[in-house]
């Protein structure tokens, strides 16, 4: 409720706060619309308490979220360590497989060489027997 003329109005910051107008008298007499100053102050204190309680509620909720995230983070770290150990185990297995495969390939190469040698020797001996049979 704005007064007219050279008066200055000051509006409250929250809902339900009265508009205080200062007229030429400068003291605000009659501007509180029949309310007593102590009533206005007690209402302001009540709203301030409600505001503080809301902030405290938000703080508690935020702390609970932080604690939950920390628990989740700890669980994720533990899982990551478990996965890293699994990766290390699998890498060691891969190295063992590589070694066995390499050894197996070397052995197979030696077996093939021996087989070729034996086939060549058998072929020579067979030709020798065939030559002997032809001579007779």
WORA-V591421 format. One record per pair of residues at least 12 apart in sequence whose ideal C-beta (glycine too) atoms are under 8 Angstrom apart, sorted by the first residue. I is the first residue (numbers start at 1). J is the second residue. Records with the same first field share a line. If there is no record, write none. Layout:
I = J + J
This chain:
1 = 19 + 21 + 33
2 = 19 + 21
3 = 21 + 23 + 31
5 = 23 + 24
6 = 24
7 = 21 + 22 + 23 + 24
8 = 21 + 22
9 = 21
10 = 22
14 = 47
16 = 47
17 = 44 + 47
18 = 32 + 33 + 35 + 40
20 = 32
